[in-house]
Amino acid sequence: MKRYIILPWLSVFILADGLYMLLSPMVKNTWIDLVQGILMTIIGLFGLYQGVSAAWSAWRGDPLKDELTRKIRLKASSISFYISIWVWIGLMFAEKNQVRFHSGILGTGVLIMIGVYIISSVVIRIRGLRDE
Amino acid sequence: MNNKIRELRLRLDITQDELARRVGVRRETIVFLEKNKYNPSLKLAYEISRVFGMTIEEVFIFEEPETS
């Protein structure tokens, strides 16, 4: 199935979950819940933006990917991979110091990796990709 | 590397959208190129130069990096 059909729907669910974590009084508002809620909201919004923009491109007949989008994706992936190495070390250190993660250390780590990927791709789009 | 894409495009009176379609990329890529925020691949540079009926050297200006 096409990405521009799946992605917006998936993003709506992620966004709803993130907002629920942020706003619902049922969820214990520890700082980890807050960070996870913010990350899920950012991921949901980014996914929704990507999905809608892919649908718009498909409607206009533009290519969904070209060399610039591929290079941005590649660069953002490499940055987020590099940063995530330090994030995982930090998370393991936090867990050893009795920090309890609402959705487990794995879920938190993956959420942070996606968050770093999104931030990297936004920064690359703002700064450009010269001399790459 | 700088380029004359915007200048040549305006001279030919074509939009960013039209240029993007002719070379098979997204409009965003043309925006990045015109703002000098991206250095294209050799293939894309060739395609763009061909649209303007020029050589790559006439459209893209390579500047030697300053050595200290």
Backbone of each chain as ProteinMPNN parsed JSONL, in Angstrom:
{"seq_chain_A": "MKRYIILPWLSVFILADGLYMLLSPMVKNTWIDLVQGILMTIIGLFGLYQGVSAAWSAWRGDPLKDELTRKIRLKASSISFYISIWVWIGLMFAEKNQVRFHSGILGTGVLIMIGVYIISSVVIRIRGLRDE", "coords_chain_A": {"N_chain_A": [[0.847, -1.203, 0.0], [0.376, 2.318, -0.562], [2.675, 4.769, 0.715], [1.705, 7.277, 1.353], [-0.84, 6.818, 2.108], [-0.863, 5.077, 4.293], [0.868, 6.318, 6.176], [-0.279, 8.891, 7.151], [-2.498, 7.928, 8.629], [-1.351, 6.207, 10.537], [0.198, 8.077, 11.851], [-1.729, 9.705, 13.017], [-2.72, 8.063, 15.04], [-0.403, 7.79, 16.62], [0.009, 10.446, 17.31], [-2.365, 10.935, 18.764], [-1.932, 9.206, 20.908], [0.363, 10.362, 22.016], [-0.629, 12.898, 22.78], [-2.525, 12.054, 24.605], [-0.863, 11.016, 26.576], [0.291, 13.351, 27.429], [-1.842, 14.977, 28.274], [-3.814, 13.538, 29.701], [-5.21, 12.937, 32.914], [-5.077, 10.43, 33.92], [-2.658, 9.275, 33.353], [0.397, 8.917, 34.972], [2.157, 11.764, 35.707], [5.169, 11.779, 35.435], [8.579, 12.922, 34.865], [9.562, 11.359, 32.84], [7.296, 10.347, 31.56], [6.361, 12.744, 30.55], [8.442, 13.481, 28.77], [8.278, 11.332, 26.98], [5.664, 11.68, 26.056], [5.882, 14.194, 24.789], [7.776, 13.543, 22.811], [6.334, 11.596, 21.348], [4.233, 13.151, 20.418], [5.628, 14.954, 18.776], [6.67, 13.134, 16.893], [4.282, 12.127, 15.818], [3.182, 14.479, 14.678], [5.183, 15.097, 12.801], [5.125, 12.807, 11.177], [2.533, 13.022, 10.206], [2.757, 15.388, 8.749], [4.657, 14.554, 6.837], [3.221, 12.516, 5.563], [0.982, 13.887, 4.528], [2.308, 15.688, 2.873], [3.497, 13.898, 1.096], [1.22, 12.808, -0.082], [0.218, 15.085, -1.328], [2.298, 15.592, -3.142], [2.076, 13.297, -4.719], [-0.413, 13.723, -5.821], [0.094, 15.973, -7.354], [1.777, 14.886, -9.168], [4.488, 14.856, -8.766], [7.817, 13.498, -8.228], [8.114, 11.136, -5.549], [10.457, 10.689, -4.207], [13.695, 12.097, -4.546], [17.093, 12.927, -5.53], [17.903, 14.774, -3.571], [16.129, 14.404, -1.362], [16.787, 11.79, -0.73], [19.472, 12.107, 0.054], [19.206, 13.796, 2.256], [17.797, 12.132, 3.973], [19.664, 10.088, 4.332], [21.79, 11.457, 5.562], [20.534, 12.418, 7.895], [19.899, 9.993, 9.077], [22.459, 8.963, 9.612], [23.431, 10.846, 11.434], [21.564, 10.575, 13.53], [22.01, 7.931, 14.241], [24.642, 8.066, 15.224], [24.326, 9.837, 17.404], [22.54, 8.356, 18.876], [24.032, 6.281, 19.941], [25.302, 7.402, 22.168], [23.036, 8.128, 23.528], [21.888, 5.65, 24.197], [23.834, 4.706, 25.963], [23.546, 6.58, 27.997], [20.897, 6.024, 28.771], [21.145, 3.429, 29.756], [22.782, 3.914, 31.9], [21.068, 5.53, 33.414], [19.057, 3.688, 33.997], [20.411, 1.93, 35.603], [20.663, 3.513, 37.772], [18.236, 3.348, 39.011], [16.105, 4.627, 37.611], [12.81, 4.543, 36.475], [11.385, 3.469, 33.505], [8.501, 4.326, 31.734], [7.572, 3.027, 29.32], [9.476, 1.082, 29.167], [13.03, 0.57, 28.729], [13.797, 0.068, 26.126], [11.683, 1.007, 24.496], [11.741, 3.738, 25.167], [14.315, 4.426, 24.265], [14.09, 3.943, 21.496], [12.121, 5.8, 20.842], [13.511, 8.181, 21.406], [15.538, 7.974, 19.48], [14.053, 8.214, 17.109], [13.08, 10.776, 17.5], [15.491, 12.263, 17.474], [16.249, 11.793, 14.843], [14.207, 13.136, 13.462], [14.625, 15.796, 14.326], [17.229, 16.16, 13.32], [16.763, 15.962, 10.526], [15.162, 18.192, 10.112], [16.91, 20.267, 10.843], [18.906, 19.894, 8.888], [17.438, 20.534, 6.596], [17.059, 23.235, 7.06], [19.679, 24.274, 7.254], [20.909, 23.338, 4.931], [22.683, 21.326, 2.442], [25.463, 21.509, 1.666], [28.608, 20.71, 0.13], [28.518, 17.905, 0.462]], "CA_chain_A": [[0.0, 0.0, 0.0], [1.172, 3.535, -0.71], [3.112, 5.392, 1.963], [0.901, 8.452, 1.674], [-2.13, 6.405, 2.681], [-0.612, 4.47, 5.606], [1.57, 7.216, 7.099], [-1.136, 9.811, 7.907], [-3.344, 7.206, 9.595], [-0.477, 5.759, 11.619], [0.618, 9.274, 12.58], [-2.857, 10.174, 13.831], [-2.746, 7.225, 16.245], [0.766, 8.144, 17.448], [-0.269, 11.789, 17.823], [-3.399, 10.799, 19.787], [-1.302, 8.576, 22.064], [1.243, 11.37, 22.615], [-1.456, 13.912, 23.452], [-3.131, 11.392, 25.767], [0.177, 10.941, 27.622], [0.549, 14.705, 27.935], [-3.007, 15.674, 28.833], [-4.714, 12.75, 30.535], [-4.861, 12.847, 34.331], [-4.911, 9.009, 34.253], [-1.238, 8.932, 33.22], [1.229, 9.553, 36.003], [3.007, 12.719, 35.007], [6.574, 11.874, 35.831], [9.293, 13.6, 33.774], [9.732, 10.415, 31.725], [6.022, 10.377, 30.827], [6.303, 14.007, 29.81], [9.387, 13.4, 27.634], [7.718, 10.387, 26.006], [4.479, 12.324, 25.464], [6.352, 15.236, 23.859], [8.395, 12.861, 21.66], [5.292, 10.96, 20.521], [3.494, 14.222, 19.742], [6.486, 15.438, 17.685], [6.717, 12.08, 15.865], [2.96, 12.107, 15.176], [3.04, 15.667, 13.834], [6.115, 14.969, 11.679], [4.595, 11.764, 10.294], [1.342, 13.578, 9.55], [3.258, 16.345, 7.756], [5.28, 13.777, 5.76], [2.17, 11.802, 4.839], [0.175, 14.848, 3.758], [3.137, 16.232, 1.796], [3.654, 12.829, 0.091], [-0.056, 12.719, -0.809], [0.164, 16.299, -2.158], [3.248, 15.367, -4.242], [1.519, 12.265, -5.599], [-1.533, 14.345, -6.524], [0.659, 16.889, -8.347], [2.576, 14.117, -10.118], [5.922, 15.014, -8.477], [8.416, 12.26, -7.693], [8.066, 11.088, -4.078], [11.845, 10.773, -3.748], [14.699, 12.458, -5.534], [18.422, 12.79, -4.914], [18.02, 15.595, -2.359], [15.429, 13.756, -0.241], [17.59, 10.61, -0.349], [20.678, 12.535, 0.778], [18.779, 14.303, 3.57], [17.453, 10.957, 4.785], [20.913, 9.395, 4.651], [22.55, 12.272, 6.508], [19.791, 12.419, 9.165], [20.046, 8.652, 9.665], [23.805, 8.783, 10.171], [23.539, 11.688, 12.636], [20.769, 10.008, 14.629], [22.687, 6.708, 14.687], [25.799, 8.46, 16.021], [23.86, 10.392, 18.687], [21.84, 7.315, 19.643], [25.016, 5.471, 20.692], [25.461, 8.069, 23.462], [21.732, 8.086, 24.205], [21.729, 4.323, 24.802], [24.728, 4.634, 27.13], [22.888, 7.395, 29.02], [19.708, 5.31, 29.261], [21.589, 2.291, 30.574], [23.275, 4.509, 33.139], [19.886, 5.967, 34.167], [18.352, 2.5, 34.493], [21.209, 1.403, 36.725], [20.416, 4.395, 38.902], [16.841, 3.157, 39.449], [15.074, 5.399, 36.906], [11.855, 3.596, 35.885], [10.85, 3.964, 32.236], [7.095, 3.956, 31.565], [7.419, 2.005, 28.281], [10.691, 0.283, 29.094], [14.224, 1.264, 28.214], [13.833, -0.118, 24.669], [10.705, 1.942, 23.909], [12.232, 5.101, 25.355], [15.456, 4.599, 23.37], [13.62, 4.031, 20.103], [11.44, 7.102, 20.712], [14.541, 9.229, 21.343], [16.204, 7.85, 18.176], [13.174, 8.804, 16.071], [13.071, 12.223, 17.77], [16.765, 12.828, 16.993], [16.192, 11.726, 13.376], [13.328, 14.217, 12.999], [15.31, 17.079, 14.558], [18.341, 16.251, 12.362], [16.308, 16.238, 9.159], [14.688, 19.586, 10.074], [18.114, 21.128, 10.861], [19.551, 19.781, 7.565], [16.627, 21.305, 5.644], [17.27, 24.667, 7.31], [21.075, 24.645, 6.987], [21.33, 22.936, 3.595], [23.569, 20.155, 2.336], [26.603, 21.845, 0.795], [29.84, 19.931, 0.294], [28.25, 16.532, 0.918]], "C_chain_A": [[0.882, 1.252, 0.0], [1.461, 4.187, 0.649], [2.193, 6.547, 2.353], [-0.514, 8.104, 2.135], [-1.91, 5.899, 4.109], [-0.112, 5.51, 6.611], [0.652, 8.197, 7.846], [-1.985, 9.117, 8.963], [-2.537, 6.763, 10.812], [-0.091, 6.943, 12.504], [-0.487, 9.815, 13.476], [-2.925, 9.38, 15.138], [-1.606, 7.591, 17.192], [0.536, 9.505, 18.1], [-1.297, 11.74, 18.961], [-2.814, 10.21, 21.067], [-0.405, 9.576, 22.805], [0.463, 12.422, 23.385], [-2.122, 13.345, 24.694], [-2.135, 11.348, 26.93], [0.43, 12.312, 28.241], [-0.619, 15.27, 28.739], [-3.84, 14.873, 29.829], [-4.271, 12.735, 32.007], [-4.638, 11.394, 34.78], [-3.428, 8.611, 34.233], [-0.454, 9.677, 34.287], [2.194, 10.517, 35.314], [4.389, 12.826, 35.635], [7.303, 12.547, 34.674], [9.501, 12.678, 32.585], [8.46, 10.35, 30.886], [5.932, 11.626, 29.963], [7.194, 13.966, 28.578], [8.821, 12.477, 26.559], [6.497, 10.979, 25.297], [4.884, 13.362, 24.437], [6.939, 14.585, 22.599], [7.337, 12.246, 20.736], [4.477, 11.997, 19.782], [4.302, 14.749, 18.555], [6.52, 14.418, 16.538], [5.393, 12.031, 15.092], [2.79, 13.273, 14.216], [3.933, 15.573, 12.596], [5.599, 13.941, 10.663], [3.394, 12.262, 9.51], [1.759, 14.542, 8.439], [3.847, 15.602, 6.553], [4.223, 13.092, 4.889], [1.369, 12.73, 3.952], [1.012, 15.398, 2.603], [3.385, 15.188, 0.707], [2.378, 12.697, -0.749], [-0.191, 13.894, -1.782], [1.077, 16.137, -3.377], [2.678, 14.364, -5.25], [0.386, 12.856, -6.438], [-1.038, 15.277, -7.635], [1.487, 16.164, -9.41], [4.074, 14.294, -9.922], [6.502, 13.679, -8.036], [8.401, 12.283, -6.162], [9.466, 11.22, -3.487], [12.684, 11.319, -4.888], [16.046, 12.467, -4.831], [18.569, 13.613, -3.646], [17.347, 14.918, -1.164], [16.195, 12.516, 0.232], [18.798, 11.02, 0.472], [20.327, 13.078, 2.159], [18.493, 13.129, 4.5], [18.71, 10.226, 5.263], [21.694, 10.142, 5.727], [21.871, 12.261, 7.887], [19.921, 11.076, 9.867], [21.415, 8.499, 10.309], [23.984, 9.624, 11.429], [22.799, 11.033, 13.803], [21.386, 8.703, 15.139], [23.843, 7.061, 15.624], [25.356, 8.962, 17.404], [23.24, 9.288, 19.549], [22.798, 6.411, 20.413], [25.163, 6.059, 22.099], [24.153, 8.061, 24.26], [21.543, 6.747, 24.906], [22.614, 4.172, 26.036], [24.09, 5.403, 28.299], [21.691, 6.688, 29.631], [20.096, 4.139, 30.159], [22.102, 2.775, 31.929], [22.095, 4.921, 34.033], [19.156, 4.771, 34.772], [19.088, 1.889, 35.69], [20.993, 2.234, 37.978], [18.938, 4.461, 39.272], [15.82, 4.084, 38.813], [14.143, 4.402, 36.229], [11.251, 4.21, 34.617], [9.448, 3.408, 32.021], [6.923, 2.864, 30.506], [8.709, 1.212, 28.084], [11.825, 1.053, 28.458], [14.273, 1.198, 26.685], [12.915, 0.899, 23.967], [11.192, 3.374, 23.991], [13.375, 5.385, 24.389], [15.031, 4.773, 21.925], [12.93, 5.375, 19.866], [12.463, 8.233, 20.583], [15.256, 9.182, 19.993], [15.359, 8.489, 17.074], [13.144, 10.331, 16.232], [14.332, 12.892, 17.237], [16.789, 12.844, 15.465], [15.366, 12.893, 12.82], [14.028, 15.572, 13.147], [16.456, 17.248, 13.552], [17.843, 16.613, 10.974], [15.775, 17.669, 9.036], [15.889, 20.54, 10.015], [18.818, 21.089, 9.503], [18.778, 20.596, 6.535], [16.835, 22.804, 5.82], [18.685, 25.076, 6.875], [21.548, 24.307, 5.581], [22.337, 21.8, 3.635], [24.721, 20.467, 1.393], [27.784, 20.942, 1.135], [29.594, 18.543, 0.88], [28.539, 15.567, -0.215]], "O_chain_A": [[2.002, 1.23, 0.509], [0.648, 4.167, 1.573], [1.933, 6.771, 3.535], [-1.289, 8.986, 2.505], [-2.664, 6.241, 5.02], [-0.594, 5.582, 7.742], [0.782, 8.333, 9.062], [-2.175, 9.643, 10.059], [-2.967, 6.917, 11.955], [-0.056, 6.838, 13.73], [-0.218, 10.323, 14.564], [-3.157, 9.945, 16.206], [-1.8, 7.693, 18.403], [0.824, 9.698, 19.281], [-1.136, 12.405, 19.984], [-3.145, 10.645, 22.17], [-0.403, 9.64, 24.034], [0.835, 12.796, 24.497], [-2.275, 14.033, 25.703], [-2.482, 11.597, 28.084], [0.744, 12.42, 29.426], [-0.424, 15.949, 29.747], [-4.496, 15.447, 30.698], [-3.091, 12.543, 32.301], [-4.095, 11.141, 35.855], [-2.996, 7.736, 34.983], [-0.61, 10.882, 34.483], [2.958, 10.116, 34.437], [4.73, 13.821, 36.275], [6.719, 12.73, 33.606], [9.607, 13.141, 31.45], [8.521, 10.305, 29.658], [5.494, 11.582, 28.813], [6.782, 14.356, 27.485], [8.873, 12.796, 25.371], [6.321, 10.801, 24.092], [4.317, 13.421, 23.346], [6.651, 15.002, 21.478], [7.425, 12.354, 19.513], [4.066, 11.766, 18.645], [3.76, 14.967, 17.471], [6.413, 14.783, 15.367], [5.385, 11.908, 13.867], [2.321, 13.102, 13.09], [3.516, 15.915, 11.489], [5.63, 14.173, 9.454], [3.242, 11.975, 8.322], [1.202, 14.525, 7.342], [3.583, 15.955, 5.403], [4.312, 13.085, 3.661], [1.102, 12.428, 2.789], [0.509, 15.561, 1.491], [3.474, 15.533, -0.471], [2.439, 12.502, -1.962], [-0.653, 13.727, -2.911], [0.701, 16.488, -4.495], [2.781, 14.551, -6.462], [0.241, 12.531, -7.617], [-1.645, 15.372, -8.702], [1.853, 16.752, -10.428], [4.858, 13.931, -10.799], [5.778, 12.821, -7.529], [8.644, 13.324, -5.552], [9.645, 11.787, -2.409], [12.418, 11.037, -6.056], [16.146, 12.065, -3.672], [19.283, 13.205, -2.73], [17.923, 14.862, -0.078], [16.249, 12.225, 1.427], [19.126, 10.373, 1.467], [21.058, 12.851, 3.123], [18.895, 13.131, 5.663], [18.812, 9.809, 6.417], [22.194, 9.542, 6.679], [22.535, 12.116, 8.912], [20.04, 11.013, 11.09], [21.531, 7.972, 11.415], [24.614, 9.177, 12.387], [23.323, 10.942, 14.913], [21.298, 8.399, 16.329], [24.01, 6.446, 16.677], [25.919, 8.577, 18.43], [23.387, 9.275, 20.771], [22.418, 5.835, 21.432], [25.153, 5.331, 23.092], [24.156, 7.996, 25.489], [21.101, 6.694, 26.053], [22.201, 3.584, 27.035], [24.095, 4.936, 29.437], [21.481, 6.733, 30.843], [19.463, 3.889, 31.185], [21.888, 2.136, 32.959], [22.113, 4.696, 35.243], [18.693, 4.826, 35.912], [18.479, 1.405, 36.644], [21.118, 1.74, 39.099], [18.449, 5.473, 39.773], [14.764, 4.319, 39.401], [14.597, 3.521, 35.499], [10.688, 5.305, 34.642], [9.22, 2.201, 32.11], [6.218, 1.883, 30.743], [9.0, 0.735, 26.987], [11.622, 2.041, 27.752], [14.726, 2.135, 26.028], [13.302, 1.551, 22.998], [11.083, 4.137, 23.032], [13.416, 6.445, 23.764], [15.544, 5.638, 21.215], [13.126, 6.01, 18.83], [12.304, 9.131, 19.756], [15.552, 10.229, 19.416], [15.875, 9.208, 16.218], [13.176, 11.076, 15.252], [14.264, 13.957, 16.623], [17.289, 13.792, 14.859], [15.756, 13.546, 11.852], [14.028, 16.387, 12.225], [16.643, 18.33, 12.997], [18.425, 17.47, 10.309], [15.915, 18.293, 7.984], [15.892, 21.498, 9.242], [19.278, 22.121, 9.014], [19.377, 21.272, 5.698], [16.792, 23.558, 4.848], [18.865, 26.097, 6.212], [22.491, 24.923, 5.084], [22.783, 21.37, 4.7], [24.927, 19.75, 0.414], [27.936, 20.479, 2.265], [30.377, 18.064, 1.702], [28.381, 14.357, -0.051]]}, "seq_chain_B": "MNNKIRELRLRLDITQDELARRVGVRRETIVFLEKNKYNPSLKLAYEISRVFGMTIEEVFIFEEPETS", "coords_chain_B": {"N_chain_B": [[30.495, 25.704, -4.371], [28.919, 27.716, -6.718], [25.963, 28.778, -8.539], [24.129, 29.622, -11.59], [21.453, 29.234, -11.792], [18.961, 30.428, -11.067], [19.042, 32.926, -12.355], [19.276, 32.131, -15.082], [16.962, 30.673, -15.339], [14.978, 32.608, -14.982], [15.531, 34.115, -17.188], [14.76, 32.418, -19.218], [12.158, 32.352, -18.625], [10.808, 30.355, -17.07], [9.134, 28.459, -14.531], [10.05, 27.42, -11.15], [8.822, 25.051, -10.631], [8.323, 24.032, -13.183], [10.907, 23.678, -14.163], [11.795, 21.784, -12.337], [10.125, 19.617, -13.009], [11.04, 19.129, -15.606], [13.625, 18.179, -15.193], [13.19, 16.09, -13.559], [13.011, 16.149, -10.714], [12.039, 17.099, -7.309], [10.338, 20.201, -6.53], [11.421, 21.389, -4.319], [14.119, 20.682, -4.42], [15.105, 22.289, -6.476], [14.71, 24.761, -5.279], [16.536, 24.563, -3.134], [18.905, 24.399, -4.648], [18.968, 26.894, -5.944], [19.289, 28.57, -3.792], [21.823, 28.017, -3.141], [22.212, 25.945, -1.311], [22.712, 23.369, -1.702], [24.735, 21.017, -3.388], [24.517, 19.686, -6.547], [24.253, 16.296, -7.97], [26.42, 14.942, -10.519], [24.898, 14.032, -12.631], [22.421, 15.365, -12.288], [23.305, 18.0, -12.52], [24.107, 17.977, -15.161], [21.659, 17.476, -16.446], [20.225, 19.811, -15.783], [21.808, 21.784, -16.976], [21.452, 21.053, -19.605], [18.783, 21.692, -20.04], [18.972, 24.457, -20.109], [20.479, 24.713, -22.339], [23.234, 24.84, -22.199], [26.688, 24.388, -21.152], [27.918, 22.438, -18.337], [29.876, 23.891, -16.953], [29.181, 26.475, -17.576], [26.873, 26.93, -16.2], [27.278, 26.124, -13.561], [29.472, 27.304, -11.107], [32.579, 26.635, -10.096], [34.359, 27.112, -7.146], [37.608, 27.419, -5.983], [38.584, 25.971, -2.921], [39.632, 27.966, -0.156], [42.976, 27.889, 0.86], [44.829, 27.755, 3.825]], "CA_chain_B": [[30.084, 25.821, -5.769], [27.76, 28.591, -6.947], [25.33, 28.5, -9.834], [23.339, 30.706, -12.192], [20.166, 28.616, -12.158], [17.852, 31.378, -10.944], [19.208, 33.917, -13.419], [18.975, 31.501, -16.37], [15.54, 30.273, -15.318], [14.171, 33.812, -15.193], [15.752, 34.53, -18.571], [13.928, 31.534, -20.06], [10.781, 32.529, -18.141], [10.182, 29.111, -16.6], [8.984, 28.43, -13.071], [10.825, 26.378, -10.45], [8.029, 23.836, -10.792], [8.524, 23.522, -14.535], [12.293, 23.193, -14.248], [11.842, 20.541, -11.557], [9.493, 18.566, -13.814], [11.879, 18.803, -16.767], [14.818, 17.405, -14.808], [12.733, 14.921, -12.796], [13.204, 16.237, -9.264], [10.998, 17.868, -6.621], [10.578, 21.649, -6.575], [12.276, 21.684, -3.165], [15.517, 20.532, -4.846], [15.441, 23.499, -7.243], [14.801, 25.845, -4.276], [17.828, 24.36, -2.453], [19.991, 24.724, -5.588], [19.002, 28.346, -6.184], [19.787, 29.232, -2.576], [23.174, 27.481, -2.918], [22.225, 25.13, -0.107], [22.921, 21.977, -2.088], [25.528, 20.776, -4.597], [23.846, 18.545, -7.199], [25.077, 15.223, -8.539], [26.863, 15.239, -11.885], [23.764, 13.743, -13.523], [21.447, 16.452, -12.19], [23.937, 19.197, -13.072], [24.068, 17.812, -16.613], [20.252, 17.626, -16.877], [19.854, 21.222, -15.656], [22.539, 22.521, -18.014], [20.849, 20.718, -20.899], [17.539, 22.478, -20.159], [19.343, 25.823, -20.485], [21.257, 24.656, -23.571], [24.597, 25.281, -21.888], [27.545, 23.348, -20.552], [27.892, 22.458, -16.866], [30.751, 24.979, -16.49], [28.523, 27.779, -17.762], [25.785, 27.061, -15.211], [27.814, 25.94, -12.198], [30.784, 27.942, -10.962], [33.347, 25.991, -9.029], [35.345, 27.996, -6.508], [38.667, 26.693, -5.264], [38.557, 26.261, -1.48], [40.788, 28.744, 0.3], [43.913, 27.121, 1.689], [45.551, 28.662, 4.723]], "C_chain_B": [[28.844, 26.715, -5.861], [27.128, 28.227, -8.295], [24.482, 29.682, -10.303], [21.923, 30.234, -12.519], [19.025, 29.637, -12.131], [17.858, 32.389, -12.102], [18.794, 33.335, -14.778], [17.504, 31.099, -16.467], [14.643, 31.468, -15.592], [14.331, 34.313, -16.634], [14.894, 33.703, -19.531], [12.44, 31.624, -19.713], [10.095, 31.192, -17.822], [10.147, 29.111, -15.07], [9.878, 27.344, -12.482], [10.157, 25.02, -10.651], [8.303, 23.189, -12.153], [9.937, 22.961, -14.709], [12.426, 21.851, -13.519], [11.254, 19.377, -12.356], [10.39, 18.136, -14.969], [13.098, 17.964, -16.4], [14.482, 16.236, -13.881], [13.057, 14.944, -11.314], [12.034, 17.006, -8.645], [11.361, 19.349, -6.67], [11.521, 22.08, -5.459], [13.766, 21.628, -3.548], [15.979, 21.77, -5.624], [15.595, 24.688, -6.285], [16.156, 25.77, -3.562], [18.988, 24.78, -3.364], [20.107, 26.234, -5.783], [19.523, 29.122, -4.972], [21.213, 28.807, -2.248], [23.282, 26.669, -1.633], [22.501, 23.661, -0.422], [23.76, 21.913, -3.356], [24.963, 19.545, -5.295], [24.826, 17.465, -7.642], [25.457, 15.633, -9.964], [25.706, 15.063, -12.872], [22.753, 14.896, -13.517], [22.016, 17.748, -12.773], [23.881, 19.156, -14.6], [22.653, 18.05, -17.15], [19.837, 19.101, -16.864], [20.534, 22.05, -16.76], [21.914, 22.281, -19.377], [19.55, 21.494, -21.124], [17.862, 23.892, -20.63], [20.158, 25.866, -21.78], [22.685, 25.129, -23.37], [25.425, 24.11, -21.365], [27.471, 23.478, -19.023], [28.718, 23.634, -16.331], [30.094, 26.344, -16.615], [27.437, 28.01, -16.716], [26.326, 27.008, -13.782], [29.23, 26.496, -12.12], [31.507, 27.311, -9.782], [34.375, 26.967, -8.472], [36.354, 27.142, -5.748], [38.553, 26.99, -3.769], [39.822, 26.992, -1.052], [41.689, 27.887, 1.174], [44.719, 28.084, 2.543], [47.01, 28.239, 4.842]], "O_chain_B": [[27.851, 26.492, -5.169], [27.695, 27.465, -9.078], [24.164, 30.596, -9.542], [21.274, 30.771, -13.417], [18.222, 29.701, -13.062], [16.834, 32.66, -12.728], [18.053, 33.968, -15.53], [16.889, 31.176, -17.531], [13.669, 31.366, -16.337], [13.398, 34.858, -17.222], [14.374, 34.217, -20.522], [11.586, 31.06, -20.398], [8.966, 30.936, -18.243], [11.013, 29.686, -14.411], [10.391, 26.477, -13.19], [10.817, 23.994, -10.815], [8.489, 21.977, -12.26], [10.133, 21.911, -15.321], [13.07, 20.92, -14.002], [11.819, 18.283, -12.377], [10.498, 16.949, -15.279], [13.553, 17.138, -17.192], [15.366, 15.485, -13.468], [13.343, 13.906, -10.717], [11.156, 17.499, -9.353], [12.527, 19.711, -6.828], [12.315, 23.007, -5.621], [14.569, 22.425, -3.063], [17.104, 22.238, -5.449], [16.49, 25.516, -6.452], [16.839, 26.782, -3.403], [19.933, 25.432, -2.917], [21.208, 26.784, -5.786], [20.118, 30.19, -5.112], [21.755, 29.185, -1.209], [24.306, 26.698, -0.951], [22.521, 22.817, 0.473], [23.523, 22.67, -4.297], [24.929, 18.466, -4.704], [26.038, 17.672, -7.687], [24.876, 16.558, -10.532], [25.553, 15.836, -13.818], [22.289, 15.346, -14.565], [21.305, 18.502, -13.437], [23.638, 20.173, -15.249], [22.463, 18.725, -18.162], [19.191, 19.586, -17.793], [19.906, 22.902, -17.389], [21.851, 23.187, -20.208], [19.247, 21.903, -22.245], [17.135, 24.465, -21.441], [20.491, 26.949, -22.263], [23.277, 25.744, -24.257], [24.923, 23.003, -21.168], [27.019, 24.494, -18.494], [28.315, 24.295, -15.374], [30.406, 27.263, -15.858], [27.119, 29.152, -16.386], [25.884, 27.756, -12.91], [30.077, 26.195, -12.961], [31.094, 27.442, -8.63], [35.154, 27.567, -9.213], [35.987, 26.259, -4.973], [38.434, 28.154, -3.387], [40.925, 26.69, -1.51], [41.226, 27.237, 2.112], [45.227, 29.094, 2.056], [47.783, 28.88, 5.555]]}, "name": "protein", "num_of_chains": 2, "seq": "MKRYIILPWLSVFILADGLYMLLSPMVKNTWIDLVQGILMTIIGLFGLYQGVSAAWSAWRGDPLKDELTRKIRLKASSISFYISIWVWIGLMFAEKNQVRFHSGILGTGVLIMIGVYIISSVVIRIRGLRDEMNNKIRELRLRLDITQDELARRVGVRRETIVFLEKNKYNPSLKLAYEISRVFGMTIEEVFIFEEPETS"}
